[in-house]
Each structure stands twice: as structure tokens, then as C-alpha cells.
Amino acid sequence: MKVLVTCPPMLGMIDSFRPIFERHGIDLTAPKVVQTMSVEKLLKIVPLHDGWIIGDDPATREVFSAGKQGNLKAAVKWGIGVDNVDFAACKDLEIPIVNTPNMFGNEVADIAMGYVTALARETFEIDRAVRAGEWPKPRGISLTEKTVALVGFGDIGKNTAKRLLAAGMQVIAYDPSVQSAADVSGVKMVQWPQRIEEADFIVVTCSLTPTSKHMVNEEVLALAKQGVRVVNVGRGPVIDEESLIAALQSGKVYSAALDVFEVEPLPIDSQLRNHPHCVFGSHNASNTSDAVQRTSEIAIEKLFSFLGVK
């Protein structure tokens, strides 16, 4: 039996998991993956394996069909985001598949809070200048009493809200699947994009769905406060990057911290790279040794269950 792993965080700690596969006599394939494998490569490699632990790869109907024609019997989407996986195709092809929900609420929230602080105090710009031999003193803004428009109120959103509230900030949250914020006292739930004009920060933590794509767009940014700061630790396409670039250039958006992008890795020619008030991540907000260990063990357990491995 052979299992393919294409999830970069898990691959980064793959030696920790090899003994689990070896104990069960399973051959493990762990290719080098920067962010995702291409459809062309997946079409060749997936059919050779009985199980697949998926990262953010294009897990399309075409790929699953090729897998079904080969040896593929089951798959697990590592992590919480599922926008890249065609679950309907798996159902049609009778390929069992699940994800690993509620794994990274604290880890991603830590990064979101770090980005909010970095944008407020311009710590990244200070770092760049000091490295260049300068000694700048930018005048930032205080977090206390500032308002955050929090887009998404699932596990990550709720944990982010707790951190924002602890900093003395006011939180307005948006999530069509959540009716009440009673479990996080102090959060006000409203319909998107109501009250967006009050926000000093827009923080995106939601998943990508047909309705969330480009939620933060030209029209929404036009409603926003002059000099609003934008953070995205959810999915890149939730923000219309062209609109964000235009808003950065006009000064409508003062600064942005982005861990995710519409195209990943971020293209060399992206105009975002030209804006001095941007700080970038590498779709890495969930990547701590603790979270990777926990999530990978659960992914392996779920896959082994599908494959009948005892």
C-alpha cells in the first residue's frame, strides 16, 4: 500500500511521521512541494497511490478521476480549508474523503493579532529601515478603542476576536452561518458590509466560498474609513487584489498585511510588492510544530481508517 503526502507543513516534519507508516508496512511518497503540485503532476502521481493527504493542491474532478482509474481508494484534506477540493467529485466517484476541521484557531489568530499590531505600530517598516542603517520613529496608532471589522466568525474568527478584545479593541463580526456571538462577549454581529465605515482595521479570517470571493472589493473599500488597515489570514481571493492595490495607491487603505494571495506564491510582478506599507506572509499562519503534529496525526488516523489499516 502506498500513501502520497502533498501538504507542505506536514512535509516539513515528514520524518516525524515516517515511523507510523513503516509500522504498518505502507510506502510513503513525500515529494518536495513549495505550495501546491500542478494538475499535470498530480494526474501522473495520484493514481499510483492508495491514499492521498492533500494540501492546497488543485484536487479537481480530473485528478480524482485519474486516481480512481488507478489505485486511489481514499483521501484526507489536511487542514480546514476545502475550497481547492472537489468533494462532489469524490462522492460521485465513491472516494471517501474528509478534512481536519477546527485545528488552527489559536495559531492563525496569533498571526492575525500579530499583523494587527504590526500595522498599527509599523514595526515591519522600522525593521527594514534599521537594517538599512536608519533610525526611524514612525508615529503609529494605539489599539485600544479602535474598531475591527472581522470577516468570518468560525474557529479562527472567534479566537482572533478574543485577542482583539483583550487589547481593548471593538469588534464587529460578519458571518452568514453564525447567528449570535454570545460565546464571545463584546462582539457585535451584523450583516456584511454594514458599519464597515467604522472600522480602523478589516481582518479577514473566513474560508473561500462562492459567496465570499471578492467580498472585500472596490465598492466595500469605497465605503471604508480613509486610511483603513487590512489583514488577510483567510483565503486570498476573499479580497479583490486589484481593488486593494488601487486603494493602497490612493491612500484609502493605509497598509495591508497578507498571509494569503489570489495567486500563490505571490507573483514577482505583483504590484503589491511595490507598496512600502505592505507586509507579506507565505500562507503559513497555521504552521507551528504543535499544530502540524496534531493535525498530521489526525489526518493519518482518518486516512488509515478509510484504508482499513489497523
Beta strands, then each sheet from edge to edge (+ up, - down):
strand 1: 2-5
strand 2: 27-29
strand 3: 51-54
strand 4: 74-77
strand 5: 97-99
strand 6: 147-151
strand 7: 170-174
strand 8: 187-189
strand 9: 201-204
strand 10: 228-232
strand 11: 253-258
strand 12: 278-280
sheet 1: 2+ 1+ 3+ 4+ 5+
sheet 2: 8+ 7+ 6+ 9+ 10+ 11+ 12+
end
